Amino acid sequence: SCIKVALDFVSPENLHECIRLTNEFRYLPKCHRAKEDKLE
């Protein structure tokens, strides 16, 4: 699977939290609502 993260919008103070959330997102089931392809 592929996860896109826009690092230019992540502050240095929040980098570790962003990495943690990205790793959590990666393990969600494919049918999970958060896995939908969407623009925000």
N, C-alpha and C positions, 0 to 999 in steps of 0.2 A: 504494500500500500504506500501511498505518497501523502505526505503532509507538507503544506506550504506555510512557512512562517515568515512574516515580513519583519526582519530584524531591525530595519531602520526605524521601526516604531516602538521598539522595546528599549526602555531606559536601562542603563547599567545596573541600577538598583533592583530592577525586576527581572533580570536575566535568568536567575536560578528558578524563579517561580514560573517563568515562561517555559523553560526546559522541562520542569516537572509536569506542567499542564499538557505540554506536547506529548510527553511520554504516556500520560494517562489517556489522552485522546487516542493514541495509537492502539491501545488495547480494548477500546470499546467495540462491541459487536457491530457488524456491518449494518444491521437493521436499526441501530440506535439513531434517534432523531438528530443528535449532534453531528453525525457523520454525513449528513446531507451536504451536497455542494451548494454553497450559497455565498452571496456577497453581502457585506455589512457596511 
